[in-house]
Amino acid sequence: MTKKITTLSFLLLLITSIAFAQAKKERNVKSKTEKTPFVWEGANLYFLMTDRFYNADKSNDVNFNRNKKTGKLRGFEGGDIKGIIQKLDEGYFTKLGVNVIWFTPIVEQIHDGVDEGTGFSYGFHGYWARDWTALDPNFGTKKDLAELVKKAHNKGIRIMLDGVINHTGPVTDVDTVWPEGWVRTEPKCQYSNFENTTACTLVANLPDVKTESTTAVSLPPFLIEKWKAEGRYEKEVASLDAFFKRTGYPRTPKYYIIKWLTDYITEFGIDGYRADTVKHTNEGVWADFKTQCDNSFSEWKKNNPTKVLDNNPFYTIAEVYNYNISSGQLFDFGDRKVNYYENGFSAMINFEFKSDAQKEYSFIFKKYSDLLNNQLKGYSVLNYLSSHDDSSPFDPNRTKSIESGTKLLLTPGISQIYYGDESARSLVVEGTQGDATLRSFMNWDVIITNKTTQQVLTHWRKLGQFRANHPSVGAGVNAEISTKPYVCSRTFAKGNYTDSVVIGLDLVKGKKEIPVGSAFKEGAKLRDAYSGKLATVLNKKVMIDSEFDIVLLEIKK
């Protein structure tokens, strides 16, 4: 009898222990799911021109005898990867709520420069590649890039590189043209149909890579000579041999460049690519590119299990010039429509947002929520108000910086802050020609000294942090609660995670009553993320007394 009791006690103890362990496991799982997940579709992305952001290493400011006089803002100004790292260390991006940093290409540029009709220019912008396998010393080293990725990841920030497959850099006396099997030098694009948009050069003297070619090509002699002089020819050739053996791809131009670009994923663990001039190649180029991006990302994760941030896939954003969100998944060439989402892209840059931003919040938020949760469900768009090559930004004179921040950061979709949007960096620079006016050096001195600029920056920071803390803002479903004053809710659910917020805009300053609809339960304790004020839901409303005309309601934690 005693033996039976002892056995029974043991079994009860065992069952209790298992139940306790299971409950603890469930609590741990729950606590993990309650942590704010990173959601690409609602990301807050910061786009900067590497050469124009911050100069932390003056020793690399001049390379390859780039000493010629240039047009205004058409030469290298000194910004580098170390500059991005310094601002990362200082917490600049974290304070802005940024969780993705995209910067202009950093591969080695042509050594000389050209005048395209807007003044003599060097490749400070990064879009004039000479050697995809090397970094341009003006931007930094691969050691710098590795440090940037590591430090960004430690802060929960993803790194997105800018990839160019469509063209090489211009031809100069120093920079020879790539072999005929690699590029075409004419005709110039006419942009009236698919053929004369893809099999052509964007401008004169910008050789177009024959990405449609099915004919194998050898390495350019100048590249062989360069690699041998740098003592890495055998290593590069062996790596290429391994790539073509693994993939079975023919040695055509596009696959060389795809290999070179995806190497940065395998080596450094970058999280995404923004692809340049996408509509100027056959869409199949990008489908192949994404396949190899995914393969490289999987390889990096396998080789670096302790450094993996989450289970998000590799992310790709397409620059298809003049694509608009209203077009849904298709881009129309006139004689042919192409779905780039089905050919390797997770999102596309939305050229329509700057015109939509002229309209009321109710119109913008409803339009974007409806499109992103229906025709574009599972994908996203990158919204912007100013950029490095858009000659008609939303607010060139920076008179509407507060409104710009509110509309950009609170609209569904991915938000793109172009460096200086948050600090009212001037987009009208006297003496410049063409897009140089959009590319002045970041106005760090004004941020330090100007009170108005500091107020603008504070506004962008509050909204950016709210967006980063709540996937519902960019990736959720919008529901209008009140038209005047405008109040809406955003809700988001993924797996066990849910998120709800309420946004109120153009409100009275001082005491205000905010309806919350069904976003929050009766008695819920809320916090206004903009003013820091607390409130409790009573009869589906909250009272907030603040000096601001904006309210960002979230559950108090």
VEXLOPA-328576 format. One record per residue (C-alpha): residue number from 1; x, y, z; residue in three letters. Coordinates in Angstrom, 3 decimals, m for minus. Layout:
<pts>
    k         x         y         z    r
  NUM         X         Y         Z  ALA
...
</pts>
This chain:
<pts>
    k         x         y         z    r
    1     0.000     0.000     0.000  MET
    2     2.791     2.390     0.938  THR
    3     4.591     1.491    m2.264  LYS
    4     1.443     2.302    m4.305  LYS
    5     1.049     5.684    m2.560  ILE
    6     4.684     6.484    m3.181  THR
    7     4.315     5.594    m6.874  THR
    8     1.118     7.632    m7.134  LEU
    9     2.790    10.621    m5.465  SER
   10     5.673    10.354    m7.862  PHE
   11     3.328    10.278   m10.854  LEU
   12     1.408    13.308    m9.556  LEU
   13     4.669    15.162    m8.983  LEU
   14     5.827    14.234   m12.486  LEU
   15     2.557    15.370   m14.084  ILE
   16     2.679    18.633   m12.101  THR
   17     6.262    19.247   m13.155  SER
   18     5.440    18.630   m16.810  ILE
   19     2.408    20.916   m16.608  ALA
   20     4.492    23.631   m14.913  PHE
   21     7.218    23.317   m17.528  ALA
   22     4.650    23.482   m20.322  GLN
   23     3.009    26.548   m18.789  ALA
   24     6.417    28.210   m18.455  LYS
   25     7.178    27.341   m22.062  LYS
   26     3.847    28.836   m23.177  GLU
   27     4.535    31.982   m21.161  ARG
   28     7.927    32.281   m22.810  ASN
   29     6.384    31.794   m26.245  VAL
   30     3.707    34.352   m25.424  LYS
   31     6.266    36.877   m24.208  SER
   32     8.181    36.439   m27.440  LYS
   33     5.080    36.933   m29.568  THR
   34     4.161    40.036   m27.597  GLU
   35     7.457    41.686   m28.518  LYS
   36     6.970    44.172   m31.361  THR
   37     7.938    42.295   m34.525  PRO
   38     9.732    43.945   m37.416  PHE
   39     7.385    44.053   m40.403  VAL
   40     8.891    45.092   m43.729  TRP
   41     5.518    46.242   m45.091  GLU
   42     5.375    48.932   m42.409  GLY
   43     9.071    49.774   m42.140  ALA
   44    10.457    53.263   m41.494  ASN
   45    13.309    53.519   m43.983  LEU
   46    16.025    56.178   m44.105  TYR
   47    17.587    56.801   m47.522  PHE
   48    20.897    58.660   m47.656  LEU
   49    23.529    59.455   m50.221  MET
   50    26.681    57.893   m48.832  THR
   51    28.910    60.748   m50.014  ASP
   52    26.619    63.471   m48.660  ARG
   53    25.668    62.290   m45.176  PHE
   54    28.628    62.559   m42.802  TYR
   55    32.406    62.649   m43.271  ASN
   56    33.987    60.665   m40.457  ALA
   57    37.201    59.761   m42.296  ASP
   58    38.882    62.621   m44.130  LYS
   59    41.809    60.401   m45.131  SER
   60    39.723    58.783   m47.896  ASN
   61    38.316    61.967   m49.431  ASP
   62    40.439    61.853   m52.617  VAL
   63    41.316    58.706   m54.582  ASN
   64    42.298    57.792   m58.155  PHE
   65    43.522    61.355   m58.836  ASN
   66    39.983    62.725   m58.776  ARG
   67    41.206    66.298   m58.581  ASN
   68    39.455    67.958   m61.521  LYS
   69    37.151    70.908   m60.970  LYS
   70    33.519    69.823   m61.029  THR
   71    30.158    71.503   m61.424  GLY
   72    28.524    72.614   m58.157  LYS
   73    27.703    69.582   m55.970  LEU
   74    29.002    67.256   m58.703  ARG
   75    32.158    66.033   m57.003  GLY
   76    32.918    63.930   m53.957  PHE
   77    32.129    65.764   m50.705  GLU
   78    33.630    63.258   m48.242  GLY
   79    30.698    61.308   m46.806  GLY
   80    31.527    57.691   m46.035  ASP
   81    30.422    54.464   m44.354  ILE
   82    32.229    55.478   m41.184  LYS
   83    30.027    58.566   m41.149  GLY
   84    26.918    56.385   m41.141  ILE
   85    28.452    54.315   m38.332  ILE
   86    29.175    57.438   m36.264  GLN
   87    25.570    58.647   m36.511  LYS
   88    24.376    55.121   m35.761  LEU
   89    26.529    55.063   m32.614  ASP
   90    25.168    58.462   m31.595  GLU
   91    21.610    57.095   m31.774  GLY
   92    20.506    59.404   m34.574  TYR
   93    18.586    56.699   m36.457  PHE
   94    17.096    55.140   m33.336  THR
   95    15.717    58.504   m32.205  LYS
   96    14.043    58.831   m35.615  LEU
   97    12.427    55.428   m35.257  GLY
   98    14.341    54.226   m38.309  VAL
   99    14.517    50.451   m38.693  ASN
  100    15.982    50.247   m42.214  VAL
  101    18.888    52.246   m43.688  ILE
  102    19.293    52.308   m47.472  TRP
  103    22.278    54.126   m48.948  PHE
  104    23.474    54.782   m52.488  THR
  105    25.814    52.210   m54.113  PRO
  106    29.266    51.843   m52.610  ILE
  107    30.949    49.671   m55.265  VAL
  108    34.039    51.026   m56.991  GLU
  109    33.132    53.823   m59.404  GLN
  110    34.793    54.937   m62.632  ILE
  111    38.045    56.665   m61.769  HIS
  112    37.574    59.703   m63.973  ASP
  113    34.470    61.823   m64.601  GLY
  114    32.306    63.171   m67.405  VAL
  115    30.060    66.106   m68.274  ASP
  116    26.545    65.015   m69.214  GLU
  117    25.486    68.590   m69.866  GLY
  118    25.130    69.639   m66.230  THR
  119    28.765    70.230   m65.366  GLY
  120    31.750    67.914   m64.960  PHE
  121    30.816    65.106   m62.551  SER
  122    32.449    62.260   m60.668  TYR
  123    30.610    59.125   m59.565  GLY
  124    29.965    60.388   m56.027  PHE
  125    26.392    59.077   m56.294  HIS
  126    27.502    55.465   m56.739  GLY
  127    25.602    54.652   m59.938  TYR
  128    28.654    54.555   m62.231  TRP
  129    30.110    51.125   m61.443  ALA
  130    33.584    50.132   m62.605  ARG
  131    34.155    47.048   m60.439  ASP
  132    31.185    45.452   m58.645  TRP
  133    33.476    43.266   m56.522  THR
  134    35.265    46.143   m54.774  ALA
  135    34.187    49.080   m52.639  LEU
  136    35.165    52.547   m53.762  ASP
  137    37.810    53.812   m51.311  PRO
  138    36.001    57.169   m51.172  ASN
  139    33.143    55.374   m49.404  PHE
  140    35.214    53.068   m47.229  GLY
  141    36.313    49.473   m46.886  THR
  142    34.640    46.095   m46.557  LYS
  143    35.733    46.129   m42.934  LYS
  144    33.698    49.340   m42.511  ASP
  145    30.681    47.699   m44.146  LEU
  146    30.940    44.673   m41.861  ALA
  147    31.070    46.958   m38.817  GLU
  148    28.059    48.935   m40.038  LEU
  149    25.916    45.838   m40.566  VAL
  150    26.887    44.398   m37.182  LYS
  151    26.191    47.602   m35.274  LYS
  152    22.941    48.266   m37.117  ALA
  153    21.692    44.758   m36.402  HIS
  154    22.567    45.170   m32.726  ASN
  155    20.169    48.134   m32.709  LYS
  156    17.437    46.263   m34.596  GLY
  157    18.098    48.205   m37.805  ILE
  158    18.277    46.488   m41.202  ARG
  159    20.745    47.431   m43.936  ILE
  160    19.625    47.740   m47.563  MET
  161    22.166    48.160   m50.357  LEU
  162    21.491    49.727   m53.737  ASP
  163    22.041    47.404   m56.699  GLY
  164    22.699    48.370   m60.330  VAL
  165    22.554    45.706   m63.051  ILE
  166    21.358    47.798   m65.990  ASN
  167    24.477    49.803   m66.830  HIS
  168    28.175    50.369   m66.200  THR
  169    29.741    53.756   m65.591  GLY
  170    30.434    56.161   m68.487  PRO
  171    33.481    55.766   m70.721  VAL
  172    36.417    58.118   m70.106  THR
  173    40.056    58.337   m71.151  ASP
  174    40.862    56.371   m68.004  VAL
  175    37.805    54.075   m67.889  ASP
  176    37.605    51.950   m71.036  THR
  177    34.316    50.639   m72.380  VAL
  178    33.369    47.066   m71.442  TRP
  179    33.668    44.523   m74.306  PRO
  180    30.983    44.452   m77.015  GLU
  181    29.499    41.207   m75.693  GLY
  182    28.844    42.927   m72.371  TRP
  183    27.336    46.288   m73.324  VAL
  184    25.669    48.358   m76.034  ARG
  185    26.468    52.047   m76.486  THR
  186    23.431    52.890   m78.648  GLU
  187    20.602    53.586   m79.351  PRO
  188    19.353    55.997   m76.675  LYS
  189    16.081    55.057   m75.006  CYS
  190    12.867    56.558   m76.403  GLN
  191    10.534    55.297   m73.602  TYR
  192     7.524    54.766   m75.883  SER
  193     7.420    50.964   m75.742  ASN
  194     9.045    48.002   m74.011  PHE
  195    11.794    47.482   m76.586  GLU
  196    12.993    51.089   m76.738  ASN
  197    12.952    51.310   m72.934  THR
  198    15.014    48.183   m72.272  THR
  199    17.436    47.571   m75.167  ALA
  200    18.977    51.038   m75.128  CYS
  201    21.152    53.469   m73.188  THR
  202    19.538    55.812   m70.653  LEU
  203    21.708    58.717   m71.798  VAL
  204    24.607    59.114   m74.186  ALA
  205    27.859    57.517   m72.983  ASN
  206    26.231    55.340   m70.322  LEU
  207    26.833    51.816   m71.677  PRO
  208    23.804    49.537   m71.265  ASP
  209    24.509    46.010   m70.033  VAL
  210    23.142    43.388   m72.421  LYS
  211    21.068    41.768   m69.707  THR
  212    18.912    39.990   m72.303  GLU
  213    21.935    38.288   m73.908  SER
  214    22.143    34.481   m73.974  THR
  215    25.721    34.505   m75.290  THR
  216    28.502    33.644   m72.855  ALA
  217    31.183    36.288   m72.333  VAL
  218    34.648    36.285   m70.807  SER
  219    35.850    38.655   m68.136  LEU
  220    36.846    42.087   m69.468  PRO
  221    40.634    42.371   m69.944  PRO
  222    40.785    45.515   m67.791  PHE
  223    39.144    43.640   m64.887  LEU
  224    41.534    40.704   m65.207  ILE
  225    44.488    43.096   m65.195  GLU
  226    43.062    44.981   m62.206  LYS
  227    42.425    41.832   m60.138  TRP
  228    45.899    40.495   m60.896  LYS
  229    47.469    43.775   m59.803  ALA
  230    45.451    43.568   m56.580  GLU
  231    46.515    39.951   m56.025  GLY
  232    43.019    38.458   m56.075  ARG
  233    42.538    37.192   m59.627  TYR
  234    42.673    33.473   m58.765  GLU
  235    40.283    33.904   m55.843  LYS
  236    37.727    35.829   m57.911  GLU
  237    37.867    33.352   m60.793  VAL
  238    37.481    30.377   m58.453  ALA
  239    34.469    32.039   m56.858  SER
  240    32.906    32.651   m60.279  LEU
  241    33.567    29.053   m61.316  ASP
  242    31.827    27.801   m58.171  ALA
  243    28.820    30.078   m58.764  PHE
  244    28.283    28.994   m62.360  PHE
  245    28.775    25.328   m61.449  LYS
  246    26.212    25.549   m58.611  ARG
  247    23.585    27.459   m60.572  THR
  248    24.087    26.032   m64.043  GLY
  249    23.662    29.543   m65.440  TYR
  250    25.429    30.473   m68.676  PRO
  251    28.226    33.012   m68.323  ARG
  252    26.180    35.903   m69.655  THR
  253    26.564    39.515   m68.420  PRO
  254    23.566    39.577   m66.072  LYS
  255    24.659    36.478   m64.163  TYR
  256    28.143    37.817   m63.507  TYR
  257    26.645    40.976   m61.984  ILE
  258    23.978    39.041   m60.048  ILE
  259    26.769    36.940   m58.580  LYS
  260    28.833    39.966   m57.622  TRP
  261    25.896    41.746   m55.958  LEU
  262    24.663    38.716   m54.013  THR
  263    28.162    38.120   m52.657  ASP
  264    27.520    41.112   m50.362  TYR
  265    24.628    39.186   m48.820  ILE
  266    26.676    36.030   m48.250  THR
  267    29.620    37.932   m46.808  GLU
  268    27.958    40.669   m44.748  PHE
  269    24.386    39.567   m44.077  GLY
  270    22.692    42.638   m45.531  ILE
  271    18.897    42.434   m45.337  ASP
  272    17.662    43.840   m48.629  GLY
  273    18.378    45.418   m51.995  TYR
  274    16.854    48.461   m53.649  ARG
  275    17.206    47.739   m57.355  ALA
  276    18.032    50.630   m59.680  ASP
  277    16.552    51.311   m63.155  THR
  278    14.467    48.138   m63.032  VAL
  279    12.230    48.883   m66.026  LYS
  280    15.248    49.191   m68.312  HIS
  281    15.870    45.434   m68.347  THR
  282    13.767    42.369   m69.042  ASN
  283    11.838    41.457   m65.895  GLU
  284    13.372    37.970   m65.842  GLY
  285    16.652    39.558   m64.725  VAL
  286    15.072    40.432   m61.396  TRP
  287    13.394    37.079   m60.890  ALA
  288    16.831    35.457   m61.209  ASP
  289    18.336    38.130   m58.989  PHE
  290    15.793    37.417   m56.210  LYS
  291    16.415    33.673   m56.454  THR
  292    20.125    34.209   m55.843  GLN
  293    19.457    36.825   m53.130  CYS
  294    17.348    34.262   m51.271  ASP
  295    20.025    31.610   m51.702  ASN
  296    22.758    33.926   m50.406  SER
  297    20.620    35.037   m47.445  PHE
  298    19.953    31.407   m46.499  SER
  299    23.658    30.650   m46.744  GLU
  300    24.529    33.622   m44.541  TRP
  301    21.946    32.583   m41.942  LYS
  302    23.276    29.024   m41.958  LYS
  303    26.837    30.279   m41.464  ASN
  304    25.869    32.870   m38.824  ASN
  305    23.063    31.343   m36.725  PRO
  306    23.710    33.565   m33.699  THR
  307    23.466    36.753   m35.777  LYS
  308    20.081    36.093   m37.392  VAL
  309    17.583    38.802   m36.423  LEU
  310    14.329    37.004   m37.278  ASP
  311    12.722    34.784   m39.910  ASN
  312    11.920    37.609   m42.343  ASN
  313    12.941    36.791   m45.936  PRO
  314    15.372    38.885   m47.938  PHE
  315    13.589    42.053   m49.066  TYR
  316    13.733    43.681   m52.491  THR
  317    12.387    47.075   m53.578  ILE
  318    12.108    48.055   m57.247  ALA
  319    12.735    51.467   m58.724  GLU
  320    10.445    51.365   m61.759  VAL
  321    10.440    55.033   m62.703  TYR
  322     6.900    56.471   m62.656  ASN
  323     5.233    53.394   m61.160  TYR
  324     2.127    54.473   m59.244  ASN
  325     0.297    52.581   m56.502  ILE
  326    m2.985    53.130   m58.374  SER
  327    m1.690    50.776   m61.078  SER
  328    m1.842    47.879   m58.643  GLY
  329     0.592    45.135   m59.571  GLN
  330     1.112    46.173   m63.201  LEU
  331     3.365    48.688   m64.942  PHE
  332     2.288    49.743   m68.441  ASP
  333     4.936    50.280   m71.141  PHE
  334     2.276    51.223   m73.694  GLY
  335     2.571    48.032   m75.712  ASP
  336     3.040    45.677   m72.771  ARG
  337     2.189    45.410   m69.067  LYS
  338     4.657    43.858   m66.626  VAL
  339     4.107    42.550   m63.100  ASN
  340     7.370    43.189   m61.244  TYR
  341     5.918    41.885   m57.985  TYR
  342     5.750    38.447   m59.612  GLU
  343     9.311    38.855   m60.855  ASN
  344    11.330    39.136   m57.706  GLY
  345    10.099    42.215   m55.853  PHE
  346     8.550    42.585   m52.414  SER
  347     7.771    46.296   m52.893  ALA
  348     7.991    49.080   m55.455  MET
  349     8.820    52.759   m55.102  ILE
  350     5.572    54.725   m55.363  ASN
  351     5.974    57.845   m57.501  PHE
  352     2.351    58.839   m56.861  GLU
  353     2.581    59.611   m53.169  PHE
  354     3.928    63.143   m53.529  LYS
  355     0.806    64.124   m55.496  SER
  356    m1.522    62.229   m53.156  ASP
  357     0.068    64.136   m50.269  ALA
  358    m1.585    67.303   m51.608  GLN
  359    m4.938    65.846   m50.473  LYS
  360    m6.696    65.313   m47.127  GLU
  361    m5.707    62.657   m44.607  TYR
  362    m9.043    60.852   m45.035  SER
  363    m8.416    60.395   m48.775  PHE
  364    m4.766    59.335   m48.445  ILE
  365    m5.176    56.882   m45.577  PHE
  366    m8.255    55.174   m47.048  LYS
  367    m6.752    54.878   m50.535  LYS
  368    m3.509    53.343   m49.327  TYR
  369    m5.113    51.020   m46.790  SER
  370    m7.594    49.743   m49.386  ASP
  371    m4.979    49.127   m52.084  LEU
  372    m2.385    47.542   m49.802  LEU
  373    m4.917    45.221   m48.171  ASN
  374    m6.524    44.131   m51.438  ASN
  375    m4.802    44.351   m54.855  GLN
  376    m1.350    44.583   m53.251  LEU
  377    m1.905    42.305   m50.252  LYS
  378     1.316    40.491   m49.400  GLY
  379     3.372    43.239   m51.047  TYR
  380     3.997    46.917   m50.305  SER
  381     5.066    50.268   m51.737  VAL
  382     7.776    52.699   m50.684  LEU
  383     6.266    56.168   m50.232  ASN
  384     8.443    59.268   m50.512  TYR
  385     8.075    63.055   m50.721  LEU
  386    11.590    63.905   m51.907  SER
  387    14.416    61.865   m53.367  SER
  388    17.803    62.062   m55.070  HIS
  389    16.529    62.149   m58.649  ASP
  390    12.980    63.523   m58.495  ASP
  391    13.067    67.086   m59.776  SER
  392     9.603    67.959   m58.428  SER
  393     9.489    67.063   m54.711  PRO
  394     6.420    67.707   m52.551  PHE
  395     7.984    70.614   m50.667  ASP
  396    11.156    71.924   m52.390  PRO
  397    11.290    75.113   m50.316  ASN
  398    10.768    73.257   m47.026  ARG
  399     7.800    75.349   m45.914  THR
  400     5.668    72.324   m45.010  LYS
  401     8.075    70.122   m43.065  SER
  402     5.613    69.382   m40.238  ILE
  403     2.851    68.407   m42.664  GLU
  404     5.340    66.355   m44.693  SER
  405     6.334    64.334   m41.657  GLY
  406     2.732    63.720   m40.611  THR
  407     1.589    62.553   m44.035  LYS
  408     4.648    60.460   m44.866  LEU
  409     5.074    58.699   m41.532  LEU
  410     1.392    58.020   m40.854  LEU
  411     0.384    56.741   m44.303  THR
  412     0.081    52.960   m44.840  PRO
  413     3.042    51.480   m46.718  GLY
  414     6.797    51.794   m46.187  ILE
  415     7.957    55.335   m45.416  SER
  416    11.144    56.662   m47.033  GLN
  417    12.807    59.535   m45.202  ILE
  418    15.257    61.102   m47.641  TYR
  419    18.191    62.443   m45.657  TYR
  420    17.354    65.967   m44.557  GLY
  421    13.565    65.613   m44.835  ASP
  422    13.561    65.523   m41.049  GLU
  423    15.799    68.610   m40.777  SER
  424    14.374    70.708   m43.635  ALA
  425    17.607    70.453   m45.650  ARG
  426    17.177    72.807   m48.597  SER
  427    16.327    71.253   m51.956  LEU
  428    16.895    74.518   m53.793  VAL
  429    20.613    75.263   m54.052  VAL
  430    21.709    78.244   m56.134  GLU
  431    24.290    77.537   m58.832  GLY
  432    23.445    73.853   m59.284  THR
  433    22.274    72.161   m62.461  GLN
  434    19.846    69.259   m62.655  GLY
  435    19.493    66.859   m59.751  ASP
  436    22.555    68.278   m57.963  ALA
  437    20.190    70.665   m56.170  THR
  438    18.664    67.659   m54.381  LEU
  439    22.040    66.367   m53.204  ARG
  440    23.572    68.921   m50.864  SER
  441    25.503    67.823   m47.792  PHE
  442    23.411    66.967   m44.725  MET
  443    22.725    70.147   m42.708  ASN
  444    24.132    69.005   m39.353  TRP
  445    25.127    72.554   m38.372  ASP
  446    21.543    73.816   m38.720  VAL
  447    20.220    70.981   m36.561  ILE
  448    22.510    72.126   m33.770  ILE
  449    21.818    75.863   m33.982  THR
  450    18.327    76.434   m35.397  ASN
  451    15.341    76.129   m33.006  LYS
  452    12.780    75.816   m35.800  THR
  453    14.768    72.957   m37.322  THR
  454    14.938    71.290   m33.913  GLN
  455    11.134    71.510   m33.611  GLN
  456    10.756    69.895   m37.029  VAL
  457    13.184    67.129   m36.074  LEU
  458    11.334    66.520   m32.793  THR
  459     8.070    66.098   m34.728  HIS
  460     9.632    63.574   m37.133  TRP
  461    11.183    61.686   m34.217  ARG
  462     7.886    61.315   m32.355  LYS
  463     6.084    60.065   m35.448  LEU
  464     8.977    57.831   m36.482  GLY
  465     9.177    56.132   m33.101  GLN
  466     5.395    55.664   m33.066  PHE
  467     5.582    53.995   m36.493  ARG
  468     8.507    51.788   m35.446  ALA
  469     6.708    50.717   m32.260  ASN
  470     3.484    49.870   m34.086  HIS
  471     3.396    47.730   m37.261  PRO
  472    m0.267    48.705   m37.549  SER
  473     0.714    52.222   m38.663  VAL
  474     2.371    51.124   m41.904  GLY
  475     1.101    47.581   m42.380  ALA
  476    m2.329    47.669   m40.748  GLY
  477    m5.912    48.297   m41.815  VAL
  478    m7.170    51.881   m41.570  ASN
  479   m10.696    52.620   m40.304  ALA
  480   m12.068    56.147   m40.094  GLU
  481   m13.722    56.941   m36.754  ILE
  482   m14.410    60.648   m37.229  SER
  483   m14.190    62.890   m40.309  THR
  484   m13.942    66.284   m38.575  LYS
  485   m11.795    66.363   m36.630  PRO
  486   m10.068    63.484   m38.367  TYR
  487    m9.651    60.389   m36.198  VAL
  488    m8.833    56.882   m37.435  CYS
  489    m7.724    53.535   m36.078  SER
  490    m5.134    51.113   m37.427  ARG
  491    m5.158    47.410   m36.637  THR
  492    m2.623    44.734   m37.492  PHE
  493    m2.484    41.005   m36.756  ALA
  494     0.129    38.395   m37.569  LYS
  495     0.210    35.013   m35.861  GLY
  496    m0.303    35.592   m32.145  ASN
  497     0.651    39.250   m32.393  TYR
  498    m1.941    42.023   m32.606  THR
  499    m1.528    45.784   m32.557  ASP
  500    m4.026    48.649   m32.488  SER
  501    m3.574    52.423   m32.408  VAL
  502    m5.753    55.500   m32.826  VAL
  503    m4.562    58.617   m34.673  ILE
  504    m6.140    62.061   m34.308  GLY
  505    m5.103    64.965   m36.566  LEU
  506    m6.008    68.659   m36.907  ASP
  507    m7.459    68.626   m33.394  LEU
  508    m7.987    71.568   m31.064  VAL
  509    m5.079    72.433   m28.825  LYS
  510    m5.696    72.027   m25.094  GLY
  511    m8.492    69.736   m23.860  LYS
  512    m9.892    67.405   m26.508  LYS
  513   m12.206    64.410   m26.582  GLU
  514   m11.077    61.594   m28.881  ILE
  515   m13.420    58.784   m29.985  PRO
  516   m11.591    55.436   m30.181  VAL
  517   m14.255    53.310   m31.870  GLY
  518   m13.648    49.605   m31.349  SER
  519    m9.848    49.918   m31.304  ALA
  520    m9.607    49.763   m27.494  PHE
  521   m11.726    48.103   m24.798  LYS
  522   m13.718    50.041   m22.222  GLU
  523   m11.479    50.963   m19.304  GLY
  524    m8.261    50.481   m21.280  ALA
  525    m5.311    52.545   m20.065  LYS
  526    m3.884    54.539   m22.959  LEU
  527    m0.928    56.790   m23.626  ARG
  528    m0.663    59.585   m26.157  ASP
  529     2.722    58.877   m27.753  ALA
  530     2.955    62.461   m29.013  TYR
  531     2.472    64.348   m25.724  SER
  532     3.138    61.550   m23.228  GLY
  533    m0.253    62.185   m21.555  LYS
  534    m2.252    59.251   m20.103  LEU
  535    m5.968    58.560   m20.405  ALA
  536    m8.616    55.887   m19.787  THR
  537   m11.280    54.768   m22.266  VAL
  538   m14.733    55.782   m21.023  LEU
  539   m17.791    55.361   m23.257  ASN
  540   m15.463    54.678   m26.208  LYS
  541   m13.709    58.036   m25.741  LYS
  542   m10.656    59.478   m24.029  VAL
  543    m9.853    62.973   m22.841  MET
  544    m6.416    64.376   m23.647  ILE
  545    m5.191    67.774   m22.501  ASP
  546    m2.108    68.736   m24.512  SER
  547    m0.672    71.730   m26.332  GLU
  548    m0.625    69.826   m29.628  PHE
  549    m3.203    69.316   m32.395  ASP
  550    m2.166    65.698   m32.898  ILE
  551    m2.815    62.614   m30.758  VAL
  552    m1.223    59.164   m31.182  LEU
  553    m2.980    56.705   m28.865  LEU
  554    m1.466    53.400   m27.813  GLU
  555    m1.957    50.917   m24.972  ILE
  556    m0.024    52.053   m21.897  LYS
  557     2.745    49.587   m21.052  LYS
</pts>
